């Protein structure tokens, strides 16, 4: 959807006139995020060149570059040598390298096979509501997936999505998506997941979960609780993953700050 002329006018206001309570490049970053959130540039689009953005905001190219560098470091924008800077688009590679952290103890990282086990509607419990920023009892889609690596079931995912953010989502659409789950959010609902926050703890598997994973009831599992955020730190997905770590482990390669 194209942004309204009023939204564009607000977005194009002279950044140089903004209050100096924060560094100027942070204000440029905020304006770029606004443009992304209203769909001025869509996933896969090239954003304007740094000189054009500098003219647009009435600032130096160096300030624009610093803002873009920060967005690129956060994987919101992608620089392509000799081609320009593009809005990140969710695909299998992006999912594997930025959002999937379960790997075999030995051997390379692999893309999981995903099997949808259940899809339905429900009411948000207190935990789901708190993580998604919605009212307790608000309508949510509830989805259960089983993920396998090289044919071995390793993970059971339970996903809660606020119905208001995903109008008319249905099980057929979710199961028959052409790419990743986050690509579905992006392409069908205009929701780009730009970061996730995860909490990990050890737990014991219940009978249903362990049966799905082909292990003994009560076996130890790794629980990963993830909140996925779109622009402006708005939560759009709450996911609880139970992982059989008998021959797999959680691996995140964190860069220096």
N, C-alpha and C positions, 0 to 999 in steps of 0.2 A: 504494500500500500504506500503511495506517495505521501510524504509529509505535507501538511497544509502550508499555505503561504505564510500564515501567522507563525507557525512553528519554525519555518525557515528564517523568517525575519528575526525571531528571538535568537535562534541559533547563530545567525550571522552577525549579531551585535559585536561591536568592536571589543575584542578581548583586552586590548591595551587599556581600556577604561575601567576594567574590573578592579575591585579593592585589592590591595597588596598584602592581605593577611596571609596568603599562601603564595608559593613561588609561581611565577607567571606560566611556566610550562605546565604546572598542575591545572591551571585554569584552561589551558588549551586542551589538555587531556580530557578534562570534564566536558568541554564542548564537543570534542570528537566522539566521546561516548554518547552524548545526547544525539548526535547525528546518526550514530549506529543504532541506537535504541528506537528511533522513529523511522528507521528503514531508509534513510537517505542513501546509504550504501549497503547493499545486501551481501550475504556470504558469497565469496568468490569474486566480488567486484574490486576493481582497483580504486583506491581513494585518490583524490587529486594530488598532484606533485607537491613537494615541499614548498617551492616558490609560490605556487598558486595558493596554498594554505596560508603562507606567510602574508600574502597580499590580502587574502580574505579576512584575516584577523588583525591586520595592521601591526605585525610583530616581525622579529627577525627569523630567518631560516633556521638558525641555531636553536632557537626556542621551540619551533615546530619539531625539529629533529629530535630534541630531547623528549618531547611528549610522545612522539611516534616510537622512539626507542623503548620507552617504558611499556607502551601497549604491545609492542612486539615481544618484549621479555615476558609479558603475561599471556602470550599466545592468543591475543585478541586480533592482532594484525600479523601478517606474514610478509617479510621482505623477500623479494625474488630478484636476484642479481641481474641487472640489465633490463628488468621488466617493470619494476615499481613495487609498491606496497599494496597488499590485498587484504580484504576482510577474511579472516580464517573461516574455513568451511569444514564442517564435520564429515569425516570419512573414516574408513577402517583404520588407516595409518594413524590419524589423529587420536582416535579412540584408544588404540593399542598403546601408543607411546605416552599419552597424557592422562588417561583416565582408567586404564586397566593395569593393576599392580600385582596380580597373582602370577607367579612363574614357577616352572619346575625347579627342583633343587639342582638339577643338572640339565644342560641343554638350553636352547634359545627360547626367548619369549615367543608365545604363539597366540594367534587370534582365537578366541573361544567360539565353540558352536553353541548357539543359543536356542533353547526350546521353550516356548511359552506353555506353561502348565495350566494357568488360570487367568481369567480376565473378568472383572466385574466392577460394580459400584458399591460403595459403602459410605460410612460416616466416619470422619476423622476422629480418632481417639486423642487423648490429651497429648501424647508424645508426637504424633503426626501433626496435630494442629500447631503445637509449639514450634516444630522444625519448619513448617511451611508458612507460618505467619497467618493462619486462618483460624476461624472459630472452631471450637470443639463441636463436633456434629456436622460440620460443613461437608458437602458431598465431595467424595474423592473417588478416583479410579484406583482399584487395587489389582496389581498384576504380579503373578509369580512366574519366574523363569528358572530353568535349570541350565547351568553352563558347564560344558565339558571341554576338556583339553586333550586332544589326541584320542578321543573316544571315551575317556574316563570322566564320569560326572564328578565335578569338583566343588561347585558353588550352587547354592540355592539363593536366589534374589527375590525379595519382596519389595515392590515399588509402590509408593503412594503418590498420586498426582492430583492437584486440585482441579476439579472439573471445570471451574470457571476459566482456567488458563488453557484448557484443551477441549474446546467445545466440539461435540459430535465425534470424539475419538471412539473407536470401536475395536473389538478384538480382532476382526479380520484385517483392519488397517494396520494394527500393531504387529500381528503375526506375519503379514505378508509385505512388510516394509522392505524396500530395496537395498537399504544400507543399515547403518547403526541406529540405535534408539535415539541418540542425540541428533543424528541427521534427520530423523522423522520429526522431532520437535522443531528443528530449524526450518525444514522445507515445508511442512504442512501447517505449522502454527506460528511461524515467525519468532520462535523462542530459541535463542542461541545460549547454550551453556558455556559460560566463560571461565568458571572456576568451580571447584568442589572442595568441601571440607569434610574430612573423615576422622572418625574416632574408632579406635580398635580396642578389643578386650577379648579375653578367653571366655569360653562358655561351654556348656555341655549340650549336645544335640538331643532334641526330642525324637520320639519314635518316627514321626512323619518325615522329618527332615533327614534323619539318618537313613531311612528306607530309600528316599530319593537319591541319596548319595551312595547307597550300597555298602554302608558300614554299620557297625553294631550300635544299638541304641545306647545313648549315654556317652558316646565317644566324644573326645574333646574337639572343639571346633574354634575357629577364629571368627569373631563377629566384627563386621565392618559396618558402621552406621555413617551413611553419606548424605549430605545435603548438597544439591546442585543449584548453582546460582546463575541467573542471567545478568544483564547489565543493571547497574545501580544496586548490586547485591540483593536482588529480589530472589527469594527461594522458589524453585519451580518443581523440585523433585526431592522426595525423601526415600532413601533406599537402605534396606538392611540386608547384608550379604552374610551368609554362613558358609565358611570355607573349610574344607577338609585339607588340613596341612600335613597329613601323613607323609606325602611326597611332594608337596608344594609349599611355597612360602610367599609372604608379602614383601615386595621389593619396590622401593621408591628411590630414585636417584635425584637428590635435591641439590640444586646448584648453590654456589656460594652467594651470600648476601652482601 
